[in-house]
């Protein structure tokens, strides 16, 4: 009893700050370990919900970007006038971009150049030295390795045609030179 009285008198006369007055609450689990993350969560809720830089649980980065894009779209739409007409360019572009199942012209609206580029991208490309030019403008690829296997007739033929054209141009220039 004397020991209890001594402790009670020491507690009554001691400094309140030393006894833990005004100290933060320490949360512990069943085993007595401190729960720091719970303390941090309580502080963030009291502090006005300051968001930390960690991603939100249950939402991926892509979903967050889609949500931001949707909010931006809604903000832009809200800024537009309420009366909308059939010739509204944004509405027209949105309707044109929509994919429709079974649309027979969907592949052609992209344009023939885009469709051809998509087909060409699937084929392997020739990676060797630059080949000699050919009259068809065919680049080496998965069907031709770029090797000229001719007997040289075509090259000689085009040299002859080019010489004849050059001679004709020179003759014309000489004929009109004195005028």
C-alpha positions in Angstrom: 0.0 0.0 0.0 2.9 2.3 0.7 4.4 1.7 -2.7 1.1 2.5 -4.4 0.8 5.7 -2.4 4.3 6.7 -3.4 3.6 6.1 -7.1 0.3 8.0 -7.0 2.0 11.0 -5.3 4.8 10.9 -8.0 2.2 10.8 -10.7 0.2 13.7 -9.2 3.2 15.9 -8.7 5.1 15.0 -11.9 5.3 17.0 -15.2 2.3 16.3 -17.4 4.3 16.4 -20.6 6.7 13.8 -19.2 3.8 11.6 -18.4 2.5 11.7 -22.0 0.0 14.5 -21.9 -0.5 15.9 -25.4 1.3 13.0 -27.0 0.0 11.2 -30.0 -1.9 8.0 -29.6 0.2 4.9 -30.5 -1.8 2.2 -32.1 -0.7 -1.4 -31.6 -1.7 -4.8 -32.8 -2.4 -7.9 -30.7 1.2 -8.7 -30.2 2.1 -5.2 -29.1 3.8 -4.0 -32.2 3.3 -0.4 -33.3 1.0 0.1 -36.4 2.8 3.0 -38.1 0.7 2.8 -41.3 -2.5 3.2 -39.3 -1.1 6.3 -37.6 -0.1 7.8 -41.0 -3.6 7.1 -42.3 -5.2 8.8 -39.4 -2.9 11.8 -39.8 -3.8 12.1 -43.5 -7.5 12.0 -42.8 -7.2 14.7 -40.2 -5.0 16.8 -42.4 -7.7 17.3 -45.0 -7.0 14.2 -47.1 -3.7 15.3 -48.7 -3.2 12.8 -51.5 0.1 11.0 -51.7 1.8 10.1 -54.9 1.1 6.4 -54.7 -1.5 5.0 -57.0 -5.0 4.4 -55.8 -5.9 0.8 -55.0 -8.2 -0.9 -57.5 -7.4 1.5 -60.3 -4.7 1.1 -62.9 -2.8 3.8 -64.6 -4.7 3.3 -67.8 -8.1 3.6 -66.0 -7.0 6.8 -64.3 -5.9 8.3 -67.7 -9.3 7.2 -69.2 -11.1 8.9 -66.3 -9.1 12.1 -66.8 -9.8 12.0 -70.5 -13.5 11.5 -69.9 -13.5 14.4 -67.4 -11.7 16.6 -70.0 -14.2 15.7 -72.7 -17.1 16.5 -70.4 -15.6 19.8 -69.5 -15.2 20.7 -73.2 -18.7 19.6 -73.9 -20.1 21.7 -71.1 -18.3 24.8 -72.5 -20.1 24.4 -75.9 -23.4 26.0 -76.6 -26.5 24.0 -75.6 -28.0 24.1 -79.1 -26.2 21.6 -81.3 -26.8 21.1 -85.0 -26.3 18.2 -87.4 -23.3 19.9 -89.1 -21.4 20.2 -85.8 -17.8 19.2 -86.7 -17.0 17.5 -83.4 -20.2 15.4 -83.5 -19.5 14.5 -87.1 -15.9 13.4 -86.4 -17.1 11.3 -83.4 -19.7 9.6 -85.5 -17.3 8.9 -88.3 -14.7 7.4 -86.0 -17.1 5.0 -84.5 -16.6 1.4 -85.6 -19.7 -0.4 -86.8 -19.9 -4.2 -87.0 -20.6 -5.4 -90.6 -19.8 -2.1 -92.3 -18.7 -3.1 -95.8 -16.8 0.2 -96.5 -15.0 0.4 -93.1 -11.7 -0.8 -94.6 -11.9 1.5 -97.6 -12.5 4.7 -95.6 -9.0 4.5 -94.2 -7.7 5.1 -97.7 -6.0 2.7 -100.1 -2.6 4.1 -99.1 -3.1 3.2 -95.4 -4.4 -0.2 -96.3 -1.5 -0.9 -98.6 1.0 0.3 -95.9 -0.6 -2.0 -93.4 -0.3 -5.0 -95.8 3.4 -4.1 -96.6 4.3 -3.8 -92.9 3.6 -7.5 -92.5 6.1 -8.6 -95.1 9.8 -9.0 -94.3 12.1 -6.4 -95.8 15.4 -6.9 -97.7 18.4 -5.8 -95.6 21.2 -6.3 -98.0 23.1 -3.8 -100.2 21.1 -1.6 -102.6 20.3 -3.4 -105.8 20.5 -2.1 -109.3 17.4 -0.2 -110.4 14.9 -2.1 -112.4 12.2 -0.9 -114.9 9.4 -1.9 -112.6 10.7 -0.2 -109.5 10.4 -3.4 -107.5 12.4 -3.3 -104.2 13.9 -6.5 -103.0 11.7 -8.2 -100.4 10.3 -11.6 -99.5 9.8 -12.6 -103.1 13.0 -11.3 -104.7 16.5 -11.1 -103.2 17.7 -8.2 -105.4 20.2 -10.2 -107.5 20.3 -9.3 -111.2 20.2 -12.6 -113.0 19.8 -11.2 -116.5 22.2 -11.5 -119.4 22.6 -7.7 -119.7 20.2 -7.2 -122.6 17.8 -4.9 -120.7 20.6 -2.6 -119.5 22.1 -2.4 -123.1 18.6 -1.7 -124.5 18.0 1.2 -122.1 21.4 2.6 -122.8 20.6 2.6 -126.5 17.2 4.2 -126.0 18.7 6.9 -123.8 21.5 7.6 -126.4 18.9 8.0 -129.1 16.8 10.4 -127.0 19.9 12.5 -126.1 21.0 12.6 -129.8 17.5 13.8 -130.8 17.5 16.5 -128.1 21.0 17.6 -129.3 19.9 17.7 -132.9 16.8 19.9 -132.0 19.0 22.2 -130.0 21.4 22.6 -132.9 18.5 23.3 -135.3 17.1 26.1 -133.3 20.4 27.6 -132.2 20.7 30.0 -135.2 17.2 31.4 -134.8 
